[in-house]
């Protein structure tokens, strides 16, 4: 975590179960009630940079929602939006 910035988007997943513990910005991670201090002390088993590309009108077209649908898109490609998440498996 010390190598990332507060504005980086994270997705923390428990590798054994696939349970998503957190999706959001590093800067607000400690405010999230689903994350325990013991989770933050775990050994990272896998780390990936994963782009998420979704249609900006995903609701109207009944497509899969983005991981953070309430967030304003960071980039627009005429009718798509892209976010970069760092997936951390513990």
Phi, psi and omega in degrees: 000333181293343180270347183264165179257155180303332181275359179285140177273133182238154169223111182258125187232137173279115189300318184295322187252343185078005180294129177274115182274329184201140170225119179160195183279144177302322184299337180247010182304314184290345177276346183285129185286342181278354182254127177260158177300326179295328177294322182286342178266000182292156174285133176284122182266335179203145180223128181221146169261119187236116175284141175245120180242122182226154175288135184290342175254043185299326180291311182298325182268001179057046178262172177298139179285156172292165179299324178236079186296336182280348183278141175294135181300141180279327180223147175236138174240088185043295179231014179237160172228150182231138174231151175246119178252143170263116178270126180242119178259126180243000000 
